[in-house]
């Protein structure tokens, strides 16, 4: 279950003007980045953009990449690869945990089999 901080990070709470002030980008830049798929703010029922803390973090990353001289296509690709990398790291953690659990289960089974064989051979 998501903690309150996690849900708040993903929930769109900032209007475009506040997001503009917090991110350092102009309102038109935010619209431009949305148009090009770099950010996807939530929308209210009436269509008003609502930016989350996660959106602001993403905008900071976009600002870093711009400062490094990365063009729009490059920014899109970097962000996509960073997202994929985060997902893969999570998958790797889950797989490692599963592998450890299976290794433990396997060891228990081997011990049970050995115990059964020892009891059978001693009879």
C-alpha positions, -999 to +999 in steps of 0.1 A: +000+000+000+013+035-009+023+058+019+008+092+022+041+108+009+041+084-021+005+092-031+011+129-026+042+127-049+020+113-077-011+133-071-014+165-091-018+193-067-001+223-084-017+244-110+004+254-140+013+288-126+026+274-094+044+246-112+060+272-134+072+291-104+085+260-086+102+246-117+117+278-131+101+271-165+076+294-181+040+284-185+045+281-223+075+258-217+055+235-196+028+233-223+056+227-249+071+199-228+037+183-224+030+186-261+062+167-268+055+140-242+082+150-217+057+155-189+021+144-184+004+163-157-029+151-144-061+168-155-091+178-135-126+170-148-126+204-164-092+198-181-071+220-159-035+207-156-024+196-122+013+189-116+026+165-089+058+165-070+070+137-093+063+161-123+084+188-106+113+163-101+110+154-138+111+191-147+142+195-126+158+166-146+148+182-178+164+215-167+196+195-159+197+179-193+191+212-210+220+227-191+241+198-203+232+207-239+209+178-246+183+185-273+146+176-270+149+142-287+178+134-264+159+145-233+130+122-243+153+093-248+173+099-216+141+101-195+127+070-211+159+051-204+161+063-168+125+052-163+133+018-178+164+015-157+144+022-125+118-005-135+146-030-142+163-023-109+130-030-092+125-062-111+161-072-102+154-067-065+122-088-067+139-115-087+168-116-062+143-119-033+125-147-051+158-165-059+168-163-022+134-177-011+136-205-037+172-214-026+160-216+010+130-237+000+153-259-020+177-264+009+148-273+032+136-298+007+170-314+003+173-317+041+138-333+043+147-357+016+181-365+033+163-370+066+138-394+049+166-413+032+185-416+065+154-429+083+148-454+054+183-467+054+185-471+092+154-494+092 
